[in-house]
Amino acid sequence: MAGSEQHYTLPRGSFTKPAKVLIVVAPYYKDIADQLIEGARAEIEAWGATHELIEVPGALEVPTAIAMAGRMGDYDAYVALGCVIRGETTHYDTVCNDSSRGITLLGLQGLCIGNGILTVENRDQALARARVAEQNKGGGAAAAALHLVALSRKWGASKSGVGFLPATDEASLSGKA
Protein backbone atom coordinates (compact mmCIF):
# COMPACT_ATOMS: atom_id res chain seq x y z
CA MET A 1 0.00 0.00 0.00
CA ALA A 2 1.29 3.46 -0.90
CA GLY A 3 0.78 4.79 2.63
CA SER A 4 3.52 2.57 4.04
CA GLU A 5 6.16 3.57 1.48
CA GLN A 6 8.82 6.20 2.07
CA HIS A 7 8.68 9.17 -0.28
CA TYR A 8 11.16 11.99 -0.75
CA THR A 9 9.72 15.44 -0.15
CA LEU A 10 11.44 18.57 -1.39
CA PRO A 11 12.49 20.94 1.37
CA ARG A 12 10.05 23.79 1.99
CA GLY A 13 11.04 27.01 0.27
CA SER A 14 10.61 30.64 1.18
CA PHE A 15 9.82 33.85 -0.64
CA THR A 16 11.14 37.39 -0.42
CA LYS A 17 7.74 38.58 -1.70
CA PRO A 18 4.81 36.63 -0.21
CA ALA A 19 2.75 34.45 -2.51
CA LYS A 20 -1.04 34.55 -2.75
CA VAL A 21 -2.72 31.18 -3.29
CA LEU A 22 -6.25 30.31 -4.35
CA ILE A 23 -7.55 26.99 -3.05
CA VAL A 24 -10.31 25.65 -5.29
CA VAL A 25 -12.19 22.74 -3.75
CA ALA A 26 -15.04 20.51 -4.86
CA PRO A 27 -16.54 19.46 -1.50
CA TYR A 28 -18.70 16.62 -2.83
CA TYR A 29 -17.35 14.41 -0.04
CA LYS A 30 -17.19 17.15 2.59
CA ASP A 31 -15.33 15.24 5.30
CA ILE A 32 -12.60 14.32 2.83
CA ALA A 33 -12.48 17.84 1.38
CA ASP A 34 -12.15 19.33 4.87
CA GLN A 35 -9.05 17.20 5.52
CA LEU A 36 -7.53 18.23 2.17
CA ILE A 37 -8.21 21.90 2.94
CA GLU A 38 -6.68 21.61 6.41
CA GLY A 39 -3.47 20.17 4.97
CA ALA A 40 -3.29 22.75 2.18
CA ARG A 41 -3.84 25.69 4.53
CA ALA A 42 -1.17 24.50 6.95
CA GLU A 43 1.39 24.10 4.16
CA ILE A 44 0.59 27.48 2.61
CA GLU A 45 0.94 29.19 5.98
CA ALA A 46 4.21 27.34 6.67
CA TRP A 47 5.59 28.92 3.46
CA GLY A 48 4.52 32.36 4.70
CA ALA A 49 1.96 32.68 1.91
CA THR A 50 -1.65 33.81 2.10
CA HIS A 51 -4.70 32.06 0.69
CA GLU A 52 -8.33 32.32 -0.24
CA LEU A 53 -10.76 29.44 -0.59
CA ILE A 54 -13.58 28.95 -3.07
CA GLU A 55 -15.92 26.00 -3.55
CA VAL A 56 -17.19 24.63 -6.85
CA PRO A 57 -19.87 21.96 -7.44
CA GLY A 58 -17.58 19.16 -8.61
CA ALA A 59 -14.13 18.13 -9.80
CA LEU A 60 -14.96 19.00 -13.43
CA GLU A 61 -15.51 22.64 -12.42
CA VAL A 62 -12.15 22.99 -10.64
CA PRO A 63 -10.08 23.68 -13.81
CA THR A 64 -12.69 26.15 -15.08
CA ALA A 65 -12.61 28.11 -11.82
CA ILE A 66 -8.80 28.14 -11.86
CA ALA A 67 -8.78 29.35 -15.48
CA MET A 68 -11.22 32.15 -14.60
CA ALA A 69 -9.12 33.19 -11.59
CA GLY A 70 -5.99 33.05 -13.74
CA ARG A 71 -7.55 35.53 -16.18
CA MET A 72 -9.38 37.78 -13.73
CA GLY A 73 -7.74 37.29 -10.34
CA ASP A 74 -4.44 38.18 -8.76
CA TYR A 75 -3.00 34.87 -7.54
CA ASP A 76 0.48 33.41 -7.74
CA ALA A 77 -0.63 29.79 -7.34
CA TYR A 78 -3.64 27.52 -7.27
CA VAL A 79 -4.43 24.37 -5.29
CA ALA A 80 -7.01 22.03 -6.81
CA LEU A 81 -8.74 19.85 -4.21
CA GLY A 82 -11.49 17.28 -4.33
CA CYS A 83 -12.19 13.58 -4.42
CA VAL A 84 -13.58 11.23 -7.04
CA ILE A 85 -14.49 7.73 -5.82
CA ARG A 86 -15.11 5.01 -8.39
CA GLY A 87 -18.76 4.16 -8.78
CA GLU A 88 -20.72 1.77 -10.94
CA THR A 89 -20.53 3.74 -14.19
CA THR A 90 -17.86 5.14 -16.52
CA HIS A 91 -18.57 8.65 -15.21
CA TYR A 92 -15.61 8.14 -12.84
CA ASP A 93 -13.21 7.83 -15.79
CA THR A 94 -14.57 10.97 -17.44
CA VAL A 95 -14.33 13.06 -14.28
CA CYS A 96 -10.84 11.82 -13.40
CA ASN A 97 -9.41 12.21 -16.88
CA ASP A 98 -11.02 15.52 -17.79
CA SER A 99 -10.35 17.31 -14.50
CA SER A 100 -6.73 16.17 -14.58
CA ARG A 101 -6.34 17.10 -18.24
CA GLY A 102 -7.81 20.56 -17.61
CA ILE A 103 -5.43 21.20 -14.72
CA THR A 104 -2.45 19.96 -16.73
CA LEU A 105 -3.29 22.18 -19.69
CA LEU A 106 -3.55 25.22 -17.41
CA GLY A 107 -0.18 24.35 -15.91
CA LEU A 108 1.35 24.11 -19.37
CA GLN A 109 0.04 27.62 -20.02
CA GLY A 110 2.07 28.86 -17.07
CA LEU A 111 -0.25 28.69 -14.06
CA CYS A 112 1.33 27.25 -10.90
CA ILE A 113 -1.11 24.52 -9.85
CA GLY A 114 -0.89 21.72 -7.33
CA ASN A 115 -3.33 18.93 -8.13
CA GLY A 116 -4.86 17.46 -5.00
CA ILE A 117 -7.93 15.90 -6.58
CA LEU A 118 -7.95 12.36 -5.24
CA THR A 119 -8.98 9.59 -7.64
CA VAL A 120 -9.60 6.45 -5.61
CA GLU A 121 -11.44 3.15 -5.55
CA ASN A 122 -13.15 3.61 -2.18
CA ARG A 123 -13.71 5.87 0.83
CA ASP A 124 -10.97 4.22 2.94
CA GLN A 125 -8.37 5.04 0.28
CA ALA A 126 -9.64 8.62 0.10
CA LEU A 127 -9.47 9.15 3.85
CA ALA A 128 -5.96 7.69 4.10
CA ARG A 129 -4.78 10.11 1.39
CA ALA A 130 -6.66 13.14 2.70
CA ARG A 131 -5.91 12.96 6.43
CA VAL A 132 -3.20 15.37 7.52
CA ALA A 133 -1.80 12.77 9.92
CA GLU A 134 -1.52 10.20 7.14
CA GLN A 135 -0.68 11.00 3.49
CA ASN A 136 -1.73 14.70 3.61
CA LYS A 137 -2.33 15.07 -0.14
CA GLY A 138 -3.82 18.54 0.41
CA GLY A 139 -0.54 19.70 1.91
CA GLY A 140 1.37 18.00 -0.89
CA ALA A 141 -0.69 19.80 -3.54
CA ALA A 142 -0.08 23.15 -1.84
CA ALA A 143 3.66 22.44 -1.63
CA ALA A 144 3.73 21.53 -5.33
CA ALA A 145 2.02 24.79 -6.29
CA LEU A 146 4.40 26.85 -4.15
CA HIS A 147 7.48 25.07 -5.52
CA LEU A 148 6.26 26.03 -8.99
CA VAL A 149 5.90 29.65 -7.87
CA ALA A 150 9.50 29.56 -6.67
CA LEU A 151 10.61 28.22 -10.07
CA SER A 152 8.58 30.79 -11.98
CA ARG A 153 10.07 33.60 -9.90
CA LYS A 154 13.56 32.24 -10.42
CA TRP A 155 13.19 31.94 -14.19
CA GLY A 156 10.86 34.88 -14.63
CA ALA A 157 13.13 37.41 -12.95
CA SER A 158 13.79 40.47 -15.04
CA LYS A 159 16.97 40.30 -17.05
CA SER A 160 18.75 43.63 -16.85
CA GLY A 161 20.52 44.82 -19.97
CA VAL A 162 18.58 42.61 -22.36
CA GLY A 163 16.75 44.13 -25.31
CA PHE A 164 16.37 47.71 -26.47
CA LEU A 165 16.29 50.69 -24.18
CA PRO A 166 13.44 53.19 -24.66
CA ALA A 167 14.35 56.58 -26.09
CA THR A 168 14.62 59.34 -23.51
CA ASP A 169 12.37 62.36 -23.91
CA GLU A 170 15.37 64.61 -24.63
CA ALA A 171 16.77 62.33 -27.34
CA SER A 172 13.42 61.91 -29.07
CA LEU A 173 12.73 65.68 -28.99
CA SER A 174 16.09 66.50 -30.59
CA GLY A 175 15.60 63.93 -33.34
CA LYS A 176 18.71 61.97 -32.27
CA ALA A 177 16.79 58.88 -31.13
N, C-alpha and C positions, 0 to 999 in steps of 0.2 A: 504494500500500500504506500502511496506517495507520502503520506503523513509521517512515516517512520524513516524516510530517507533524509540524509544530510544534503543541504543545498547551500551553495555559496551566495552570499548577499553582498552587493557592493556597499562600501562604506557610505554613510550618509554625508551629503555635501552641505555646502553653505553658500549663501549669496551675499554680495555686497549691497545689492538692491533687492528688497524683498519681492517674492513672487506672489502672484494672486492666482488662486486655483478655483475652478468651478467644478464641483462634484455634481454629476448628473446621475440620478439613481432611478431605477424602475423598481418600486417597492411591492411588486406583485406578491412576493413572499416576505411580508414585512419583518418578521423576526430575523430572517437571514439578511435582509437589506440593512436592518439596524446594526447588525454586527459588522457588516462591510463598511458602513458609514463610520462607526466608532474607530475601526482600524485606520481608515483613510484620514480622518480628522487628526488622530494622534500623530500620524506620520507627518502630515502637513505642518502641524504645529511644531514638531521636533525639528523641522527644517527652518523654522522661523518664518514660514509663509502664512498667508491669510487665505480664507476660503469662504465660498458661498455654496449653498446647497439648493438644487432644484429637483423636483420630482417629475417624472414623465410616466405615462400609462404603462408602457412595456419596453422590453429590450430593443424592439425595432425602432422605437422613437428616440433612443439614446443618441445615435449618430446624428439624427436630424437636429436635435436640440444643441448638440456640440457644434454642428456646422453653423447654426443660426448665431450662437454665442461667438463663434470665431469671426463671423462677419460683422456683428453688431455690438459685441461686448468688448470688454477690456480685460482679458485674462491672459496669463502667461501659460497656463496648463489646464488640462481637463482630466477628470477621473471618471471613468464610465463604470457604474456599478449596477448589479442586478443578478438575477439567477434564473436559469432556464432548466427545468427538470424534465427529463424525458417522459413523455406520456404515451398514449396508445396510437397516436397518429404521426404522420410525417411533418406536422407543423413544427415540431421540435427542431428538425433539421433546417427548415427554412429560417426560423428565428435565430438559431445559433450561427448559421452561415452568413445570413444577411446582416445581422448586427455586427459581427466580427469584420466582415468585408467593408462595411460602411466606416467603421472606426479605423481600419487599416488605410483605406483610401484617404481619409482626412489626415492621418499621420503622414502619409506620403506627400500631401500638399503642404506640410510644414507645421501642422498643429502638434503640440506636445501632449500626447494622450496616454494615460495608463489604463489598460483594459482589465477591469475587474468584474466582468460579467461572467459568472460561473455557468458552466455547461456540464451538467451532471446527470447521473442515472437515477439518483434518489435523494431524498431529504437528508439522510445521514451523511452522504458525501458532501452535500451543500453546507451543512452545519460545520463539519470538520474543516472545510476550506474557509468558511466565513468567520468563525470564532477567532477573536483576537488572541486568545491563549493557545490556539492551535496553529493553523496555517496562515491566518491573518492575510487573506488575499486582498482585502480592502487596503490595508497598509502597503502591501506590495505594489498594488496598482498606483497608489499615490507616490510611492518612491520612484517607480518607473517614469511617471510623468515629470517629476522634479529633476530626475537625472537627465531627461531630455531637455528640460529648460536650461540646465547647466551647460549641456553641449551646444544648444542653440546660442546661448550668450557667448560661449567661447568662440564659436565659429562665426557668429554674426557681429562680432565687435567691429567697430568702424576701423577701417584701414587708413591711417593718415598718409598723405602724400600719394594717393592713388587716384588717377583720373585727372580731369581738367579743373583748374581753379576758375571760379567765376570772375568776370571782369569787375574791377573796382569802379565806383561811380566816376572818379576823376579820370581814369583811363578811357572809359567809354565816352565821356563828355568831350575829351580832347581828340577823339577819333584815332587814338593809338591802340585801341583794344584788339 
